[in-house]
Amino acid sequence: MNGKVKLDDFCKDLKLEKIYSDSEEIDLTDSGINRPGIQLHGYYKHFDANRIQVIGKVEIAYLLDLDPEVRKQKIDDFFACEFPCFIVCWNLDEVDLFLDAAKKHGRILLKSSEHTTSLFYHLVDYIDRISAPMVSLHGVLVEVFGVGVLITGPSGIGKSETALEIVKRGHCLIADDVVEVTRIRDSHLMGTAPLLLQHFMEIRGIGIIDVKTLYGARGVKQVVEIDMVIRLENWDERSPYDRLGLDEKKLDILGIEIPEVMIPVSGGRNLACIIETAAINNRTKQYGYHSAQVFCDRVAHQNELEVEKRKKK
């Protein structure tokens, strides 16, 4: 990770109060968070100064037990390290203990009303989001029965029209045309729409529509985890389509493999209904039930019984 973030945005997103800073940006080069209790005691071996420093009641209580001159020296020694920022939790008034050292060494001093552990979680989530790998994909993203479905396919095949029918059936639109996909913690793909395109959809022959205005807040959602990809393809009689569903394909997005289902498009097919079924089927697979495999096992068992009957004759 390597990047600068506007300090005002950082404070706004995490509800932090700026006590002192001579910079408009905060340099985040490490996704870790550190509680510097042992450093304030004087032990700096293996100390990673690139991390955000967070303290709470325990560290403050320790410092208050020290002789004022000793306390001042330990704080000064610590603030000589070049860390991104120093955050005092619990809305503690003792944040003033660090003000002189922050000014002397040019460090960012912030204050939070949150508990220390709670702020830890929010900081980790925030840093993961701003530093996560991201890619923009052409497609439509919907949530169907709690399953995040990314619909892809060539332009004009009917992705948006199918998504509109899905919304009419009570599900949610997340993004149309452009889907921003972010990898979170190396195991989850989160999809959203660019801010400019949120809630809007293009329907050929009608133009741009506002789904939230037409169908209400229940028809839209800002972000969803992508669980599967459905690729729409024009029907080709020569194509050997999978009739059973045993051929499970995967699509690699940002290093994570997502189940991909190819659906041939032809007149008379109810794509919204098919996608609903595919979403439910994907969910049952996640719970360990594979209907296609169960069917094949049943057929194999029936064949075995027929073979046994012939042997007995």
C-alpha positions as semicolon CSV with decimal commas, in nm:
position;residue;x (nm);y (nm);z (nm)
1;M;0,000;0,000;0,000
2;N;0,125;0,346;-0,081
3;G;-0,083;0,660;-0,107
4;K;-0,177;0,995;0,035
5;V;-0,527;1,074;0,162
6;K;-0,673;1,416;0,232
7;L;-0,670;1,465;0,608
8;D;-1,012;1,631;0,612
9;D;-1,164;1,333;0,428
10;F;-0,988;1,092;0,662
11;C;-1,127;1,272;0,968
12;K;-1,476;1,301;0,818
13;D;-1,499;0,934;0,722
14;L;-1,381;0,816;1,065
15;K;-1,543;1,093;1,271
16;L;-1,215;1,217;1,409
17;E;-1,142;1,557;1,560
18;K;-0,828;1,731;1,436
19;I;-0,627;1,861;1,733
20;Y;-0,311;1,957;1,546
21;S;-0,168;1,918;1,197
22;D;0,059;2,121;0,973
23;S;-0,032;1,905;0,672
24;E;-0,343;1,872;0,457
25;E;-0,269;1,507;0,375
26;I;-0,196;1,190;0,564
27;D;0,050;0,942;0,417
28;L;-0,077;0,585;0,457
29;T;0,195;0,337;0,362
30;D;0,096;0,048;0,591
31;S;-0,243;-0,107;0,655
32;G;-0,153;-0,204;1,012
33;I;-0,253;-0,024;1,333
34;N;-0,031;0,002;1,643
35;R;-0,100;0,064;2,013
36;P;0,232;0,211;2,130
37;G;0,217;0,115;2,498
38;I;0,550;-0,067;2,494
39;Q;0,712;0,213;2,292
40;L;0,598;0,476;2,544
41;H;0,767;0,258;2,803
42;G;1,088;0,291;2,602
43;Y;1,117;-0,029;2,395
44;Y;1,150;0,043;2,020
45;K;1,294;-0,280;1,883
46;H;1,078;-0,407;1,590
47;F;0,868;-0,090;1,610
48;D;0,698;-0,012;1,276
49;A;0,663;0,365;1,258
50;N;0,472;0,348;0,928
51;R;0,154;0,245;1,108
52;I;-0,120;0,467;1,251
53;Q;-0,072;0,500;1,628
54;V;-0,379;0,462;1,851
55;I;-0,395;0,486;2,231
56;G;-0,670;0,453;2,488
57;K;-0,727;0,454;2,862
58;V;-0,453;0,202;2,949
59;E;-0,170;0,399;2,786
60;I;-0,300;0,727;2,929
61;A;-0,320;0,576;3,279
62;Y;0,040;0,458;3,248
63;L;0,162;0,801;3,140
64;L;-0,026;0,977;3,422
65;D;0,152;0,753;3,676
66;L;0,491;0,881;3,560
67;D;0,681;1,179;3,692
68;P;0,583;1,482;3,475
69;E;0,936;1,529;3,342
70;V;0,976;1,159;3,265
71;R;0,635;1,157;3,096
72;K;0,724;1,458;2,884
73;Q;1,050;1,297;2,773
74;K;0,888;0,965;2,680
75;I;0,621;1,143;2,475
76;D;0,884;1,357;2,305
77;D;1,094;1,050;2,222
78;F;0,794;0,878;2,069
79;F;0,680;1,176;1,863
80;A;1,029;1,198;1,716
81;C;0,932;0,887;1,516
82;E;0,778;0,958;1,176
83;F;0,437;0,788;1,207
84;P;0,133;0,888;0,991
85;C;-0,083;1,013;1,278
86;F;-0,154;0,973;1,649
87;I;-0,513;0,914;1,765
88;V;-0,639;0,939;2,123
89;C;-0,961;0,742;2,183
90;W;-1,247;0,766;2,433
91;N;-1,268;1,142;2,379
92;L;-1,004;1,178;2,651
93;D;-0,907;1,530;2,758
94;E;-0,552;1,402;2,813
95;V;-0,497;1,447;2,441
96;D;-0,340;1,777;2,547
97;L;-0,046;1,579;2,689
98;F;0,072;1,524;2,331
99;L;0,008;1,867;2,182
100;D;0,350;2,020;2,246
101;A;0,530;1,715;2,106
102;A;0,302;1,710;1,800
103;K;0,380;2,075;1,727
104;K;0,753;2,029;1,790
105;H;0,791;1,732;1,555
106;G;0,517;1,819;1,306
107;R;0,299;1,516;1,375
108;I;-0,075;1,481;1,310
109;L;-0,267;1,461;1,640
110;L;-0,629;1,345;1,629
111;K;-0,903;1,259;1,877
112;S;-1,183;1,002;1,861
113;S;-1,492;0,950;2,073
114;E;-1,487;0,578;1,992
115;H;-1,358;0,300;2,213
116;T;-1,010;0,187;2,118
117;T;-1,110;-0,157;1,988
118;S;-1,402;-0,015;1,791
119;L;-1,178;0,243;1,622
120;F;-0,929;-0,034;1,539
121;Y;-1,194;-0,220;1,338
122;H;-1,307;0,095;1,159
123;L;-0,950;0,193;1,072
124;V;-0,870;-0,152;0,931
125;D;-1,190;-0,149;0,724
126;Y;-1,120;0,204;0,600
127;I;-0,761;0,131;0,500
128;D;-0,866;-0,195;0,331
129;R;-1,122;-0,004;0,124
130;I;-0,898;0,279;0,008
131;S;-0,603;0,052;-0,067
132;A;-0,793;-0,239;-0,224
133;P;-0,726;-0,334;-0,589
134;M;-1,007;-0,212;-0,816
135;V;-1,116;-0,271;-1,175
136;S;-1,404;-0,135;-1,384
137;L;-1,602;-0,392;-1,580
138;H;-1,869;-0,358;-1,849
139;G;-2,189;-0,519;-1,726
140;V;-2,485;-0,493;-1,494
141;L;-2,479;-0,579;-1,124
142;V;-2,793;-0,686;-0,939
143;E;-2,876;-0,851;-0,610
144;V;-3,114;-1,146;-0,646
145;F;-3,236;-1,322;-0,329
146;G;-2,927;-1,189;-0,148
147;V;-2,689;-1,314;-0,419
148;G;-2,472;-1,059;-0,599
149;V;-2,501;-1,135;-0,972
150;L;-2,278;-0,969;-1,232
151;I;-2,444;-0,990;-1,575
152;T;-2,204;-0,964;-1,868
153;G;-2,231;-1,009;-2,243
154;P;-2,195;-0,823;-2,572
155;S;-2,349;-0,480;-2,615
156;G;-2,714;-0,488;-2,717
157;I;-2,786;-0,841;-2,596
158;G;-3,032;-0,719;-2,332
159;K;-2,840;-0,693;-2,004
160;S;-3,011;-0,371;-1,891
161;E;-3,359;-0,487;-1,998
162;T;-3,310;-0,811;-1,808
163;A;-3,191;-0,620;-1,501
164;L;-3,497;-0,395;-1,522
165;E;-3,726;-0,699;-1,519
166;I;-3,530;-0,832;-1,219
167;V;-3,589;-0,503;-1,034
168;K;-3,961;-0,523;-1,119
169;R;-3,966;-0,870;-0,959
170;G;-3,854;-0,718;-0,627
171;H;-3,475;-0,737;-0,645
172;C;-3,209;-0,461;-0,641
173;L;-3,002;-0,281;-0,903
174;I;-2,651;-0,190;-0,798
175;A;-2,487;-0,078;-1,122
176;D;-2,567;-0,053;-1,493
177;D;-2,315;-0,039;-1,777
178;V;-2,006;0,023;-1,558
179;V;-1,938;-0,185;-1,246
180;E;-1,651;-0,091;-1,016
181;V;-1,518;-0,409;-0,855
182;T;-1,294;-0,395;-0,549
183;R;-1,111;-0,687;-0,389
184;I;-1,142;-0,684;-0,010
185;R;-0,909;-0,888;0,214
186;D;-0,804;-1,117;-0,072
187;S;-1,129;-1,318;-0,056
188;H;-1,425;-1,091;-0,136
189;L;-1,524;-0,893;-0,443
190;M;-1,745;-0,591;-0,378
191;G;-1,926;-0,423;-0,664
192;T;-2,071;-0,074;-0,689
193;A;-2,154;0,192;-0,947
194;P;-1,951;0,505;-1,021
195;L;-2,101;0,794;-0,825
196;L;-2,221;0,966;-1,143
197;L;-2,413;0,657;-1,260
198;Q;-2,569;0,541;-0,932
199;H;-2,937;0,443;-0,968
200;F;-2,942;0,528;-1,341
201;M;-2,999;0,283;-1,623
202;E;-3,003;0,309;-2,002
203;I;-3,287;0,133;-2,183
204;R;-3,260;0,141;-2,561
205;G;-3,564;0,316;-2,710
206;I;-3,647;0,494;-2,384
207;G;-3,318;0,647;-2,277
208;I;-3,187;0,710;-1,928
209;I;-3,417;0,621;-1,637
210;D;-3,378;0,674;-1,263
211;V;-3,456;0,336;-1,106
212;K;-3,477;0,477;-0,754
213;T;-3,737;0,734;-0,861
214;L;-3,944;0,488;-1,065
215;Y;-3,933;0,186;-0,833
216;G;-3,844;0,333;-0,495
217;A;-3,556;0,279;-0,256
218;R;-3,625;-0,094;-0,236
219;G;-3,517;-0,128;-0,601
220;V;-3,160;-0,003;-0,557
221;K;-2,857;-0,072;-0,343
222;Q;-2,516;0,095;-0,329
223;V;-2,286;-0,205;-0,292
224;V;-2,304;-0,584;-0,289
225;E;-2,060;-0,873;-0,277
226;I;-2,031;-1,045;-0,614
227;D;-2,113;-1,414;-0,574
228;M;-2,148;-1,521;-0,937
229;V;-2,121;-1,405;-1,298
230;I;-2,387;-1,471;-1,562
231;R;-2,268;-1,425;-1,919
232;L;-2,540;-1,374;-2,178
233;E;-2,461;-1,507;-2,525
234;N;-2,656;-1,517;-2,850
235;W;-2,803;-1,862;-2,911
236;D;-2,589;-2,075;-3,141
237;E;-2,729;-2,409;-3,257
238;R;-2,377;-2,540;-3,309
239;S;-2,263;-2,459;-2,956
240;P;-2,246;-2,760;-2,719
241;Y;-2,438;-2,610;-2,427
242;D;-2,413;-2,785;-2,092
243;R;-2,746;-2,964;-2,033
244;L;-2,675;-3,096;-1,683
245;G;-2,484;-2,819;-1,505
246;L;-2,185;-3,032;-1,406
247;D;-1,942;-2,820;-1,606
248;E;-1,866;-2,551;-1,350
249;K;-1,671;-2,262;-1,499
250;K;-1,486;-1,994;-1,305
251;L;-1,401;-1,636;-1,399
252;D;-1,090;-1,477;-1,250
253;I;-1,149;-1,120;-1,129
254;L;-0,860;-0,953;-0,949
255;G;-0,717;-1,291;-0,857
256;I;-1,041;-1,433;-0,714
257;E;-1,231;-1,705;-0,898
258;I;-1,607;-1,651;-0,923
259;P;-1,858;-1,909;-1,055
260;E;-1,963;-1,821;-1,410
261;V;-2,277;-1,942;-1,585
262;M;-2,333;-1,896;-1,957
263;I;-2,696;-1,842;-2,061
264;P;-2,786;-1,852;-2,434
265;V;-3,031;-1,581;-2,535
266;S;-3,315;-1,650;-2,779
267;G;-3,671;-1,533;-2,834
268;G;-3,918;-1,652;-2,572
269;R;-3,668;-1,719;-2,293
270;N;-3,753;-1,550;-1,962
271;L;-3,405;-1,434;-1,867
272;A;-3,512;-1,273;-1,538
273;C;-3,667;-1,601;-1,422
274;I;-3,361;-1,797;-1,536
275;I;-3,126;-1,562;-1,349
276;E;-3,340;-1,593;-1,034
277;T;-3,310;-1,971;-1,061
278;A;-2,936;-1,952;-1,123
279;A;-2,892;-1,733;-0,813
280;I;-3,089;-1,971;-0,593
281;N;-2,902;-2,269;-0,739
282;N;-2,569;-2,100;-0,665
283;R;-2,680;-2,039;-0,307
284;T;-2,775;-2,407;-0,258
285;K;-2,431;-2,509;-0,389
286;Q;-2,271;-2,285;-0,125
287;Y;-2,472;-2,477;0,134
288;G;-2,341;-2,807;-0,003
289;Y;-2,631;-2,924;-0,222
290;H;-2,547;-2,974;-0,591
291;S;-2,869;-3,066;-0,770
292;A;-2,699;-3,170;-1,096
293;Q;-2,466;-3,404;-0,909
294;V;-2,754;-3,548;-0,707
295;F;-2,944;-3,616;-1,032
296;C;-2,643;-3,788;-1,191
297;D;-2,586;-3,998;-0,880
298;R;-2,953;-4,099;-0,888
299;V;-2,927;-4,200;-1,254
300;A;-2,607;-4,396;-1,185
301;H;-2,775;-4,573;-0,894
302;Q;-3,075;-4,662;-1,111
303;N;-2,842;-4,803;-1,376
304;E;-2,669;-5,016;-1,114
305;L;-3,005;-5,155;-1,005
306;E;-3,093;-5,239;-1,367
307;V;-2,760;-5,419;-1,407
308;E;-2,825;-5,622;-1,091
309;K;-3,172;-5,720;-1,216
310;R;-3,026;-5,846;-1,545
311;K;-2,765;-6,050;-1,360
312;K;-3,032;-6,218;-1,147
313;K;-3,227;-6,314;-1,460
